[in-house]
Amino acid sequence: MMDQHQIDELLNKARQGGASPVEQLMKNLKPEDAKRLNAVLADEQATRQLLSTPQAQALLKKIVESQNGQSGK
């Protein structure tokens, strides 16, 4: 599980902009799903709560590993 510092770093990177995995995901979502995700991401407390779930932790781990060129094993 990610600690608070790692979650803070991810939030800061997301705020800095650029073609993030979240932006790539948003392009593939239905408009109503993208709107709901944007609402969650706009609320820092809701974003932290979402990022602390086991499902989000597993997804974030895969994203970080793929960006670092690791296999995810």
N, C-alpha and C positions, 0 to 999 in steps of 0.2 A: 504494500500500500504506500502511496506517496505521502510524504510528510507535508506540513503546512508550507514550508519553504519552497518545495518543488511545485506545489499548486500555485503559490504566488508568482514564481518564475513563469509558469505557463500562462497565467493571466496577463502578466506584463508583456510577454511576447505577443499574445493575441491583440493587445491594445496597440502595439507598435505598428501593426499593419503588415502588408505583404501578402503573398499568396500562401496562406496558411492551410493546413489540412481542413480546418473548419470552413474556410471559404470554398474549398474544393467540394466539401460535403454539401454545403448550402446550394451549390449549382445543381446538384443531383436530387434535391428534395422537391416534393410537391410544394407549391406556393404556400399552402396553409401550414405545412410542417415547418417550412423555413421561417414563417412568421412566428410560430410558437417557439422555435429554437432561438430566434433573435430576442424574443421577450425574456427568455430565461437568461441569455447571455448579457442582456442589458441590466439585469438585477444581480449585483455582485454576490449577495447572500444565496440566491437561488443557484448561481453558477458554482459556488463553492459546495453547496449541498449536492448538486449533480455530480461534480468531479470527485466527490468522496464516496460515491457508490462503487461497489465491486465491479460492476459492468463498465463504468467509465474508466476505472483504474486499469482494467485489462485492455481496453481500447487504447488508452493513452500509452500504455507500455508498448503495444504493437507499433503505434505511430512513432514513438521515440526511437525504438529499435530500428525501424525501417529508415528513419532519417540518419541514424548512426551507422547504417550498413550492417546491422546485426541480423541474425536469422530468427530471433525470437525464441530460441530454445532455452 
